[in-house]
Amino acid sequence: MKTPVSAGILDVASSPNMDVYLGRGVGGGSLVNLAMLITPYRETLQRILPASIDINELYNTYYPRALVGLKDNKIRPPYFQPSAYHRYARVACTQAAKAGILWRSLDSGYDMAYMEQEETGSVPKSALGREGGFGSNYDKSSLDKNYLAEAVGTGLASIQPLTEAASITRGEDGRYHVSTKQIDARGAVLSTRAHQL
């Protein structure tokens, strides 16, 4: 039975060789990713980036700024080690070490202190309630809770859910011309608008 198309948080684009899962809610992919904040190894990035990019600026300014904005934190070893929920990760780390593969604990956009409370049952479950790949109600710093919320808070931006950008062009005057379609939850077009930015 085919699932009817409806507005939601997760979509899939299929091709003959691959299915790609996409975040579709207000917050995009940050709603459905698993909040791993991976700063690339400097030596690897330096090897592949064009020489015109200032790698020191990336590592000294932009990566730290992004981590603060995304509320990065790490899981505490005293919680990680005995947690039943993280046994799979401990096994993976042990096997990686046996194979001679270096591993590291990643920064995360999940509030690990909240996650600890989830496991004790003192707060509603979110990541530990299997919400991670489908949006998290409580503990994930997704874009709707950080950058988008900050933008709306300035009074200079607004969010228009169930709106598709049909086209974006740049006029001779340098301004952008954006055509949008307001849709309902099933994708039917309710109205169209033209904007100049």
N, C-alpha and C positions, 0 to 999 in steps of 0.2 A: 504494500500500500504506500502510495506517495504521500509524503508529508506536505500539507498545504503551505504555500508561501505566506509568511506573516512577519511583521516587524519583530525584531528580537535583538539578541545580543551577539549571536554567532551566525556566520554565514559560511558557505563553502562554494568556491569557484572550482569547477571540474574541467579537466582537459583529458585527452587520451592517456597521458603519462603520469598525471599527478592531480591530487586534490589539494587545494590551498584553503585553509581555514582563516577567516577574517573576522575581526571585531567590527560590529556594525552599530553599536549603541553610542550614546554620547560619551566619549572617552576612547572610542576606537579599540585598537589592539590592546591597549592597557587594561581593558576590562577582562580580556580573556587570556592574556599571557600569564605566566606563573611568577611574575614580579622579580625575576632574577636581574640584578643590575650588574652587568658584566663589564668591567673596565678592561679593555684589551691589554695584553702584555705589550709594554712599550716597544720592546725590540721587534716584535712581530709587526706592529703598526708602522713603525719607522721604516721597515723594509718595503712596505707596499704603498705607502702614501706618497703623493707627488712632493717634490722638494719644496714647492711653494707653500705648503702648509706648515705652520709653525707648531711642531710637536710639543715644544715646551709650553706653549699657550694652551694646547689641548689638556695636558696633564696638570698644569698649575692653575688654570682658570676654569675652563669649561667643564671638565669631568667633575671636579669638586663641586662646582655650582649646580650641576645637574643632580648629583647625589644628594645635596642638601634639599633641593626642590622636590625630589622624589622620596624624601624622608628615609634615606638608607639606614639600615641597621643589620646586624648579624645575629645569628642564633647563638645563644649562650651555651658553651660546652656543658655546664652542669644540668641544663635542660635537655640538650641534644642527646647526651650519652644514654640516659635511662629511658627516654621517650619511646613508647611503643609505636607511635606514629612515624618516627624517623629511623626505624630499624632498617628499612630498605636502603637508606642513604649510608648508614654505618656499614652495611654489608658491601655496598658499592665502593666505599672508601678503602675498606680492608682489601678487597680484591684488586683495586687499582694499585695499592701499595705493593701487594705481592707481585704484580706484573711490572713493577718499576715505574709506574706512571705517577707523576707528581699531581696532587690535587690540592685545591684550596677551598676554603669556605667563602662563598660569594656574598656580596652585599645583596640585600633584599629590600623590595618595596613593601613587603608584609611587615606589619607591626609585630615583631617577635614576642614582645611582652604580652600583647593581646593573645597571641597563639598559645603561650604558656597558660593563660587563664582559660582558654578554650579547652585545653586538655584536662584541667581540673574541674571543668563544668561550671565555673563561676560566671561565665559570660556566654552568650549565644555562639554556637559554632559557625565559623565562616570558612577559612581555609581547611580546617580539620573536618568540616561538614561537607567537603567536596565541592565547594563553590569556586575554587581557584580558577578553573578554566571556563567558568560561565558567569564571571563577575563575582565580586565579594562584597557582601553587604556591610562588613564591619572593618576588616583589618588590612585591606590593601590600599596603598596610596596610588590609585588610578587617576587618570587625567581629570576626571569629573570632580575629584576631591582635591587636586592640587592646582595645576596650571590653568585649567578651564575655570575652576572656581575663583581663582585669583583674577583672571581676566574679567569675568562677570562682576566681581567685586569692585572693579574700577569704575563701573557705570558706563564704560566705553564699548562694551561688547555685550552681546546677548546670544543665547543658544536657541536654535530653532530645530528641535527634533523633528523627525519625519520630513526632512527637507533634503532633496537631492540637487547637487549642482549639475545642471544640464550642460552648461558651457562656460568657459572662462576665456576671455580674449582681452587684449590690450589695445586701447584706442590710440589714435594719433596724438591725443592730448596727454598720453602717458597714464591715464586712469584705466583701471580694470573694469570690464563689463562682465557681470556675472548673471547668468540666467538660472533660475531655480524652479524646481517643481515641489510644491507642497503635496504630500501623499498621505493616504490613510494607512492603517496597519496592514492592509492587504496589498498595498502598492498602487491603488487607484489614484490618479492625479486629481487633486481637488482644486488646485489653482497654480498659475505660473506667475513669476515675477521677474523683472529685470532690475538689476542694481548697478550703480556706478560707485566705485571705490577710489 
